[in-house]
């Protein structure tokens, strides 16, 4: 049986704490990882980090995710095809230049044969006056025949290579057209999804376009050898107060933003919800110095504008899927579009923080 005295002391401490709390009229609740590091709003009230605040519906977010990923994948394939086309074009020029030279050599051989007449092997050998001369003429004839045969074979090989290169070039052009069509389809898919969502929401005009002045260049995240983005899981520790895990690319984007001077409060991972946060592929960057509060204004809004502009400027380097800020969403396929969280509060409308989702 445990000692009685420690139990009584513990009970006494709890009773004293309860009395003090009731006297002040404040009830203290331990903060969870998702609501840690509260911030002061303009009204002086404490505001916790936003919840599942990417706006819209899970279906809409899934469509935006698929559309943006598909567009980025198609653009990567297009860039790869364009590079291949440039290589094939240069190769075809080299082959055609070589073909011109070889064609001239074969023509020269044919011209000499026409002017002097083709000397028969037997006649050339019989015209020798000594055994040594006979051997010399035989060797000369063999060398001439080998030279003519090599010139003709080289000409044929070069023509075949030019034909193959031209066919490959045509294939790359067709592949480019296919990827451009995929990109257009993905762009339309994202725009249709946003149109449906915004038609359902009220007051989601979002105002004018967002502009920023940040011109810092981010260090590019790691890609595969073919230029595509490697598959990543929620595998590294989230360094923000939110705790949990994020992907290596999310961590890279977070570090690059901080290196560019955007050092205000950030929250990334959340254990629940249907957006990118539980997957470790999203972060919320507070516009205010202390954290998430009311609607950003003045210098705080300028900070958000500049941060959104920074992510857009470096979208290709950081594998940006989309950016949400002040009732608008930026997609790599179609730029800024109206976007509403539907709840009318600063977190849902993203008027107190910039949301970043990466591939």
Secondary structure, 3 states (H helix, E strand, C coil): CCCHHHHHHHHHHHHHHHHHHHHHCCCCCCCCHHHCCCEECCCCCEECCCCCCCCCCHHHHHHHHHHHHHHHHHHHHHHHHHHHHHHHHHHHHHHHHHHHHHHHHHHHHHHHHHHHCCCCHHHHHHCCCCHHHHHHHHHHHHHHHHHHHHHHHHHHHHHHHHHHHHHHHHHHHHHHHHHHHHHHHHHHHHHHHHHHHHHHCCCCCCCCCCCCCCCCCCCCCCCCCCCCCCCCCCCEECCCCCCCEECHHHHHHHHHHHHCCCCCCEECCCCCCCCCHHHCCEEEEECCCCCCCCCCCHHHHHHHHHHHHHHHHCHHHHCEEEEEECCEEEECCCEEEECCCCCCCHHHHCCCEEEEEEC
